């Protein structure tokens, strides 16, 4: 508020900042936002608008709102069948485009997604909506020329669920015809995995229109404890961001977008914490196809929440005894499935005492113990599910298809199971018992990158590295333990491994490789502590708390940007 009172201009600040960092500034405009309508009942009792309510809304709610129920967003928002409603929204967009050098405009059809009363026929909704989009396209072209800009892009944020778009008057092919260039498919509050990108690309049938998959901070919410925004939520993990992006790209997405990304931080109430910094480190990776192909995969099916905008959800589903239910789970085409998988079924009621049979692509799965986090992530104590609510199964590598997989859930003992979430993880790393606490078990084809490790200096005082390893086989092949190299970019520093002679060996770059080897071979199935100590002019290799060799360094270890 102080920023605005002191003359701050949020849109100009956005434009200036984007230009400084080489990003195209877009304005996303909510077509029928309903957030301020939640205060309508209280405002009517007080006889004046609340601080959260738009003045225009307060002055026009009687004439323009869709229905009489002041507690229902779907009736309290304005009716787009009324020309004055559309004209006012258009005037705000036009004002922004006349006064700011934005590169593009996004029409947000999800805030709020209800724009018409039930009395407005579907064909009339479509005509009104397409005409509005056409009008905006012409305005963008006109104002771009007035400000000397070469072009302005037109994007639409629309429901990803194909079956709900006609009710909103949304026809993607018509939108493309009147000048929409970008389609952002959204499941509102949730990261979601399905075939919506594929369906939209086919529906639009225009290679000049880019389709994007929107992802958010969460994949599932629970029951609110004290009003809107107080519901527990399951955080989207790094692996789920990467897997969802890969799935979208495999269906023809040109890219991905992010919504509610700051919601990893504190918002509304302490009861839905703990809170974290948003995972900004995933952003540059979401368009890196080679990187995505080599990541662990975390597929899921979610019930989300009770929201019509999500369309025909597979979940929640009540599975009654001896009456199996079938779910489908989409895996990106063309991917290589590596490593044994974990499949989990989650309920919002105790199910640990039920006998639940899961068949995956026609093959029964073996039940295993409770796995709280099938892949590592930092979001501890964030509504992850309990041993009473989650049952887990192992999935052989060969069962998972890079296509649509069919999963049958059958209750053999117990009355029923209410399924709210299911996920499949094919991880290179998985959680296992460690030397102290838990460890990560790798499959021999994995790479774990320590965040910001490219910036780690060797330092004038030296560097130490200590790591616990437990080899499961010695086969005369190199097994890298830790390294800081990128050979393709000629970035060489060093690494420690189990070498071809089945011994621990440290490699350090000195214009050529200098090595230090341990005499004693590691024992498969046993933990070993491996340490590397770099001092100015000298390097040491330690195993199980004892020095096993050293070497003189004729020059400093190179400092590269390799992670």
N, C-alpha and C positions, 0 to 999 in steps of 0.2 A: 504494500500500500504506500509506504514512504517513497518508493521508487517512482510510482505514478504521480504522487503529489508533488514530487520534485521535478516533474516534467519528463519522466522516463517514457520511452516509446518502445513497447515490447516487440512490435513487428519490425521496426527499424533496427533494433538491436539484433534480432534474429537474422535479418538480411545482412547486416554488417559482419556479424560473426561468421556466417556461412561463407561469405566472400573471402574473409581472411583465411579460412582453412580449406578453401577450394571445394565447397559443397554447394549444390544448387538449393536455394531456399524455396520451400513450398509452404503454402498456407492451407491447412486442413480445416474445412468449415463444416460445422455440425448443422445439418439441415433442419432438425427439430429437437433440439436438446431438451431432455426431460428432467435434468437434475434439480432445477429450481422449482419444478412443480411439486416436489415432495413437501414443500413448505406452504402449499396453497391453503390447506385446511387451517393451519395456524394463522396464516395471514388474514384469512377471512374472519376468523374469530377476533383478531386484533383490529381489523379494519384498516390495515396498512401493510405494504409489502415488507417482507423480511430482508435483512442485508444480503442474503444469498439469491434473491429473486431479481431478474431483469426487469427494469422499469417498463419496457415495452410490453412484456408479458403481463404485468399487473394491470396495465391500462387497457389491454385488449382481451383478457382471458374470457370475459363473458361472451363476446361476439365471435371469437375464433376457435375456442377449444372444441375438441372432437366430441366429448360427451359430458354428462353431468357429474360423474363420480370424481370428486376432488382428491381422492386418495389413490387413484389409479393413474399411473403414468400414461397408459395407453389412451385414456380419455381426457387427461388434463393438458396434453400437448396440443398444438394448433393443427387445424385441418387444412391440408394442402389443396383441397378442392376449392378453397376460397382464394380468388386471385390476389387479394391484398396480402395474404400470408406469403405467397411466393414472391410477390414484388418486393416486400420488405427484405427478405433474405437476399434477393438478387441485388438490392441497393447496397447492402453491406459489403458484398463481394466486390461489386463494381467500385465502391469507394476505396477499398484496399488496393485493387489493381490499378487504379488511377494514381495512387499516391506512393506506391512502393514498388521496387524493382524485384518482385518475386519471380521465380523461374516457372512456377506452376501452381495450380490450384487443385486440391483434392476435395471432392464433394463427399461428405461422410453421411452415408445413408443409414448408419447404425445408431447414430445419436440424434433423436431416438428413432428406432426403426418403424414405429407406427406413424404414418403420415395421413392416412385417410380413414374416414368412418366406414362402417360396414355397408352403409347405403350407397357408397360410390362403386359402380361396376368396375371390374378388373380392366376392361379395355379402356375405360375412361382414365383410370389411374395410369395406365401405360402411356396414353397419349399426353397427359399432363406432364408426366415425368420426363419423357423423351423430349418434349418441346422445351422444358426448362433446361435440360442439358444442352440442347442445340443453342438456346439463347446464351448460355454461359460461354459456349465455345466461341460464338461470334464476339462476345464482349472481350474475351481473352485476346483474340486476334486484334481487335480495335485498340485496346489499351496498350498492348505490346508495341504497336506501331507508334502510338502517341508518345511513348517513353523511349523510343529508339531501341527496343529489344528485338532480337531476331525472331524469337518464338516464345510462346508460353505453353507448357504442357498441361493437359487436362487429365486428371486421375479421378477414379471413383472408388470409394471404399464401400463394398457391398457385402451382403451375407454370402458366405461360402456355400451354404446349403442351397442347392439348386431349387429345391422344392418350395422354398419360402420367398423367392424373389418375385414371382408373379403377383403375389399379394401386395407387394410394395410398388408395383408398376414398373419393375426393373426388367428390361430386355437387353441383355448384353450385346446382342448383334445390332439392335437399333442404336445403342450407345456408340458402338464402333462406327456405325454409318454416319452419325452426326458429329463425330470428331473426338471421341474419347480415345486416348492413346495408352492409358495405363489402367489396369483393373486390379485392385487390392482386395483379395478375398479374405474375409474376416469371420472368425467364430466369436466375435465380441470379446469376452473376458478371457478366452482360453487359447492355448496352443492345442492344436487338433491334428490328427492324422487320418486321412481318408483319400478318396480319389477326386476331390472337388476341383483340384487344378486341372486334371485331365478333362473333366466334364466341361469346365469353363472354356478351356482352349478349343475344344471341339465345338462348343456352342457359338463362340465368337467367330471362329473360322476366318481369322484375319491375321496374317503373320506380322502386321505392323502394329498390332496391339499387344503390349507386354502384360503378362499376368503375374501377379506376385502373391505369395503366401504370407499371411500375417501370423506372427507368433507373439506370445505374451509371457507374463511372469508366472503363469500357473496352468495346471492341467486339470484340476479338480477343486471344487469347493464343498464345504460342509454346511451345516445349518448355522445361520446367523445367531449370535448370542444376545445381541442388543441392537437390532436394526441393521440397515444397509451398511455394508462395509465391515461388519464384525464377524464374518464367516471365516473359519479356518480355511487355509488354501495350501495345496500341494505345489511346491515350487517347481518350475521347469528347470531341469538340470542341463548342464553343458551337453551331455550326450544326447538328451532329447532335442535340444536346439539343433545339433549337428544332424541327427537322424531325420528330423522333420524337414530340414533344409534339403537334405539329399533326396528324400521322398518327393518333395515338391519339384526339384530340378529334374528328376527322372520322368515327371509327368508333363514337362514343358514349361515350367515356371521360368521367367526371366530373372527372377530374384526373390528376395524375401523382405518383409518389413517387420517392424517391432512396435508393440502397443503396450502401454502400462509398464514399460520396462523399469521405471523408478520404483515400482511397488515392491521390490525386494527390500527397500528401505521402510522405515517406520511410516505407517499411515493408519489413521482412525483410532486404533486402540492397542495397548500393550498385549492384550489377550491373544492376538493372532501372530505374535512374534514367536521366537526371536527374529530379528531383522538383520539384513546383510547389505553390503554394497552390491549393486547390480553387476552381473558378470560381463563387464565391458570387453573382457579379453576374447569373448566368442565372436564379436562383431566382424573383425576382418577375416575370420575363418568361414563365415557362412556362404561365401561365394567362391571359396577355394575348393574346386571339385576334387583335386588330387588329395587334399587333406581329408575331405569328407569321406572319400572312399576307404581311407585307412583307419577310421575311427571305430570304436565300439558302437554298437547299435542298440537303441532303447526305443522300441516300438510300444504303443499303448492304445487302449480303448478306454474312453472315459464317459461317465454320465454327465460331466460338467456341472450343470445345475438345471433346475426346472425353468427353462427359458425357451419360448417358441422359436427364437431366432436361430437356435442350434439345429432345427429341423428334425428329421427322423433319426433319433439317437438309438444306438444299439443297447445302451445301458441308461438307467438301471434295468435290471432283468431279474425277476424272481424265478428261480429254478426249483421246481417242486420234485419231491422224491419220485424217482423212476420216470420222470418226464424230462428228458434231456433238452437243453437249449443250445442252439448253434450261434457262435459269433464268427465274424470274419475280421481278419487283421491283414492290412496291406503292408508289404515289404517292397522297397524300391526295386524296380526291375534292373537287371544287369549287375547287381552287387554280388560280391563273393561272401557267403556266410562262413565265418570261421569261428571255431571254438564252440564248446558245449553251451547251450542256452539255458536260461532260467525263465520259467513262465509262472507268473503269480496271479492269483485271484483274490480280490479284496472285497470285503463286505463292510457295511456299517453296523453290523451286529455280530455277536460272537459265533464263530463257525468252526473253531478248532476241533470240536468234538464230532463234527460231521464227517462222514466218509464221502469224499467228493472225487469222482472219477473224471479225469480230463483226457480227451482224445484229441490229438493234434494231427491234422491231415490223415485221419483214419488210424493212427497208431496211439495206443494208450501210453500215457506218460507216467514216470515213476515219481512218487511224492518224495520230497526232501524236507529238511528242516527249515525253520523260519529264517528268511534272509531280509533284513531290514533295508539294506542298501545294496542292491545287486551290482552297482558300480559306485565307485567313490564319488562323493560330492560333499560340500561343506554344510548342507542345510540340516543340521542335527536338531532333533526335538521340534520338528515342524510338521506335525500331523502326518507322519510317515506310515502309520498303521502299526498295529500290535500283533503279537503272535496269536491272539484270539481272533483277529479279524482277517488275517492273511494266510493263505495256504500256498505252498511253493512246489514246483515240479521241475525236473531236469528235462531238457529238450536236446536230443542228439542232433549234431550238426546237420546231418543229411535230411532231417525232417522238415526244416524250414525252407519254404519256397520263396524265391525272389519274385513274388506275385501275390495274389490273394490267398491267404491261408485260412482253412476252416477249423474251428476249435469247438468241440462239443463238450459241454459241462453237464454232468449227471450226478444227482445226489443219490447215493446208494443207502446211506443211513442218516436219519434225521429228517425233519419235516420239509425243510426248504433252506435255500441260500439266496439272499438278496445280493446280487453282484453289482457293485458300483464302479469298479475299476479293474482292468486286467492289463498286464504288460509282459512283454517278451524282451529279454536282454540277451544278445549275443555279444559278450564282452571279450575283448582281448584280455583286459584285467578283470579279475573277480576277487571278492573279499574271501580271505582264508585265515586260518589261525596262524599267528606269527610268532617270532621269537619273544616278543613282548607285545601283548595285545594282538591286533589284527595285522594282516599283511595283504599285499596284492599278488595274486597268482596270475602269471602271464602265460601266453600260449606259444611263445617263440616267434610271433609275427607282430608284436605290439611295440609301441613306442610311447612312453610317458614323458611329457615335457613339463619341466618345472617352470611355473609362471615367472616371467621376467628374468629367466636364467641367462638370456643373452647379454644382460647388463652386468652380470656378476664379474667383478674384476679379480685378478689374481692377487693384486695388492703387494705393496713393498714388504709387508710383514709375512707374506705367504698365505696359503690356503689349505684348508683341510676338508676332506670328504669322508664320511663314515656311512656305510650301508650294510644292512643284513641281507644275505642271499641264501637261498636253499635250492640248489639245482636238483631237478627231478631225473635228469639223465646226463651222462657224459658220452657223447657220440662222435668225438673228433671234429666237431664243427665249432666255429667261433660263436660264443654266446656273450653279447655285449651286456655289461652291467650298468655302466654309466659312462657317458662321453659328451664331449663338446666339440663336434665336428660337423661340417657340411662339405663333403668331398666335391659335389657338383659345382660348388662356388669357390672351391680351393680355400676353404676355411678349415684349418686343421689346428687343434690345440692338444687334445689327448683323450684317453679313455682307458677304463679298466674292464677286463673281460675274463671269461674262461676261454682260453685259446685252444687251438687245434690239438695241442698235446695234453689237453684236459687239465691245465694248470692256470691259476690266477696269474694274470700278467697286466702290468701297467704300461701303456704306450704314451709317449710324450713327444711332441714335434719340436725338433731342433734343426730344421732344414732337412732332416730325415728323421725317421722314427728311432727314438731311444727307448729301450724296454727294460723293465724290472720284472722278474718272474719268481714265483714262490716254488720251492722244491716239492712241498707236500701237496698232493692232489686233494680237491674237495671231495666230500662224501655225499652222494645223492641221498636226499631225504633228511639231511642234517643242516642246521643253520650255521652259517659262517659270517663273522663280522669282518668286512673288508674296509680298510682305511687307506687313504692317500694323503700324504703330507708333502706339500710343496713349500720349500724354503728358498730364499734367494740363493741361487747357485746349486741347489741340491733338492732331490726328490726321494721319497721313501714310500715303500709299500708295506702295509701292515695286515696281518691276518690273525683273527681271534686274539687281539690285544698284544701281539708280538711283532716286532719288525722282521720282515723276511727278505729285505733287499733294499738297496739304495743305488742312486746314480748321480753323477755330477752333471749339472746343467751348464752348458757353455754360453747360453744366451737365454733371455727371458722367454717364457711361454708366450706365443702370440696372443694378442687380445683381439678376437674377431666378434662378429655379430651372430655367430652360431649359437643356438640355444643349448 
